[in-house]
Structure formats: structure tokens, C-alpha cells
């Protein structure tokens, strides 16, 4: 994945639960919700 190659942890976001579960099987953090509803930790980028 391009994000990982450049030092950014990939995060999946999809409204379809089956796609989210598929991403999780690859070890990718994934969320089943709309972008407007996503809340990430404030320091998420600083821990990368």
C-alpha cells in the first residue's frame, strides 16, 4: 500500500461492513462509517 510505503499507517473507511472486515484481515485499521462520523485520536499522526 502506498501509505505504508511512505510511513503513514493506512486506515480504511467504507460504509459496507463486508469490505471493512476484509481490510481488517490484512491487518489494516478499518471503520464502517461515513467520513463525517469518523473520530480519530488527536495524536494519531504523531504516533506514526
Backbone as JSON Lines, residues from 0, in Angstrom:
{"i":0,"aa":"X","n":[0.83,-1.18,0.0],"ca":[0.0,0.0,0.0],"c":[0.87,1.25,0.0]}
{"i":1,"aa":"X","n":[0.49,2.23,-0.74],"ca":[1.28,3.45,-0.87],"c":[1.45,4.16,0.48]}
{"i":2,"aa":"X","n":[0.4,4.22,1.28],"ca":[0.5,4.92,2.57],"c":[1.61,4.31,3.42]}
{"i":3,"aa":"X","n":[1.61,3.0,3.55],"ca":[2.62,2.31,4.35],"c":[4.02,2.49,3.8]}
{"i":4,"aa":"X","n":[4.16,2.54,2.5],"ca":[5.47,2.71,1.88],"c":[6.07,4.07,2.22]}
{"i":5,"aa":"X","n":[5.23,5.05,2.51],"ca":[5.71,6.38,2.83],"c":[5.64,6.7,4.32]}
{"i":6,"aa":"X","n":[5.44,5.66,5.14],"ca":[5.48,5.83,6.59],"c":[4.18,6.24,7.24]}
{"i":7,"aa":"X","n":[3.08,6.2,6.5],"ca":[1.78,6.55,7.06],"c":[0.98,5.26,7.29]}
{"i":8,"aa":"X","n":[0.38,5.11,8.45],"ca":[-0.44,3.9,8.66],"c":[-1.74,4.01,7.86]}
{"i":9,"aa":"X","n":[-2.07,3.0,7.06],"ca":[-3.31,3.07,6.28],"c":[-4.52,2.88,7.18]}
{"i":10,"aa":"X","n":[-5.59,3.58,6.88],"ca":[-6.86,3.44,7.58],"c":[-7.94,3.32,6.52]}
{"i":11,"aa":"X","n":[-8.73,2.24,6.62],"ca":[-9.81,2.02,5.67],"c":[-11.11,2.6,6.2]}
{"i":12,"aa":"X","n":[-11.91,3.13,5.31],"ca":[-13.2,3.7,5.68],"c":[-14.2,3.33,4.59]}
{"i":13,"aa":"X","n":[-15.25,2.62,4.98],"ca":[-16.23,2.16,4.0],"c":[-17.57,1.99,4.7]}
{"i":14,"aa":"X","n":[-18.64,2.21,3.99],"ca":[-19.98,2.02,4.55],"c":[-20.44,0.57,4.47]}
{"i":15,"aa":"X","n":[-19.68,-0.26,3.74],"ca":[-20.04,-1.67,3.59],"c":[-19.24,-2.52,4.57]}
{"i":16,"aa":"X","n":[-19.94,-3.15,5.51],"ca":[-19.29,-3.92,6.57],"c":[-18.42,-5.05,6.03]}
{"i":17,"aa":"X","n":[-18.82,-5.68,4.94],"ca":[-18.01,-6.77,4.39],"c":[-16.65,-6.27,3.9]}
{"i":18,"aa":"X","n":[-16.6,-5.09,3.32],"ca":[-15.32,-4.52,2.89],"c":[-14.44,-4.17,4.08]}
{"i":19,"aa":"X","n":[-15.05,-3.65,5.14],"ca":[-14.3,-3.31,6.35],"c":[-13.68,-4.56,6.95]}
{"i":20,"aa":"X","n":[-14.46,-5.62,7.04],"ca":[-13.94,-6.88,7.6],"c":[-12.82,-7.44,6.73]}
{"i":21,"aa":"X","n":[-12.93,-7.3,5.44],"ca":[-11.88,-7.79,4.52],"c":[-10.58,-7.02,4.75]}
{"i":22,"aa":"X","n":[-10.66,-5.7,4.92],"ca":[-9.46,-4.9,5.2],"c":[-8.82,-5.32,6.51]}
{"i":23,"aa":"X","n":[-9.64,-5.58,7.51],"ca":[-9.12,-5.98,8.82],"c":[-8.36,-7.3,8.75]}
{"i":24,"aa":"X","n":[-8.72,-8.19,7.82],"ca":[-7.99,-9.45,7.69],"c":[-6.57,-9.23,7.2]}
{"i":25,"aa":"X","n":[-6.32,-8.08,6.58],"ca":[-4.97,-7.73,6.13],"c":[-4.22,-6.92,7.18]}
{"i":26,"aa":"X","n":[-4.82,-6.75,8.36],"ca":[-4.16,-6.0,9.42],"c":[-4.31,-4.5,9.29]}
{"i":27,"aa":"X","n":[-5.25,-4.05,8.5],"ca":[-5.47,-2.62,8.29],"c":[-6.57,-2.13,9.23]}
{"i":28,"aa":"X","n":[-6.33,-1.03,9.9],"ca":[-7.37,-0.42,10.72],"c":[-8.48,0.03,9.79]}
{"i":29,"aa":"X","n":[-9.7,-0.39,10.05],"ca":[-10.81,-0.06,9.17],"c":[-12.06,0.26,9.99]}
{"i":30,"aa":"X","n":[-12.87,1.16,9.46],"ca":[-14.07,1.62,10.15],"c":[-15.25,1.59,9.2]}
{"i":31,"aa":"X","n":[-16.39,1.15,9.7],"ca":[-17.61,1.09,8.91],"c":[-18.49,2.28,9.31]}
{"i":32,"aa":"X","n":[-18.22,3.41,8.68],"ca":[-19.0,4.62,8.94],"c":[-18.69,5.66,7.89]}
{"i":33,"aa":"X","n":[-19.47,6.71,7.9],"ca":[-19.26,7.82,6.97],"c":[-18.09,8.68,7.44]}
{"i":34,"aa":"X","n":[-17.43,9.33,6.53],"ca":[-16.29,10.18,6.86],"c":[-16.66,11.24,7.89]}
{"i":35,"aa":"X","n":[-17.84,11.8,7.77],"ca":[-18.29,12.83,8.72],"c":[-18.42,12.3,10.14]}
{"i":36,"aa":"X","n":[-18.61,10.98,10.29],"ca":[-18.8,10.38,11.61],"c":[-17.51,9.84,12.21]}
{"i":37,"aa":"X","n":[-16.42,9.86,11.45],"ca":[-15.16,9.29,11.92],"c":[-14.48,10.22,12.91]}
{"i":38,"aa":"X","n":[-14.13,9.68,14.04],"ca":[-13.4,10.43,15.06],"c":[-12.11,9.67,15.37]}
{"i":39,"aa":"X","n":[-10.98,10.26,15.09],"ca":[-9.69,9.64,15.37],"c":[-9.05,10.34,16.57]}
{"i":40,"aa":"X","n":[-8.12,9.63,17.19],"ca":[-7.39,10.25,18.29],"c":[-6.66,11.47,17.79]}
{"i":41,"aa":"X","n":[-6.61,12.49,18.62],"ca":[-5.98,13.75,18.22],"c":[-4.5,13.55,17.87]}
{"i":42,"aa":"X","n":[-3.82,12.67,18.57],"ca":[-2.39,12.46,18.35],"c":[-2.12,11.26,17.45]}
{"i":43,"aa":"X","n":[-3.08,10.82,16.66],"ca":[-2.9,9.64,15.82],"c":[-1.73,9.79,14.85]}
{"i":44,"aa":"X","n":[-1.56,10.96,14.26],"ca":[-0.49,11.16,13.31],"c":[0.87,11.25,13.99]}
{"i":45,"aa":"X","n":[0.93,11.72,15.2],"ca":[2.22,11.86,15.87],"c":[2.77,10.54,16.34]}
{"i":46,"aa":"X","n":[1.93,9.47,16.4],"ca":[2.41,8.19,16.85],"c":[2.96,7.34,15.71]}
{"i":47,"aa":"X","n":[2.87,7.82,14.48],"ca":[3.36,7.08,13.32],"c":[4.86,7.15,13.2]}
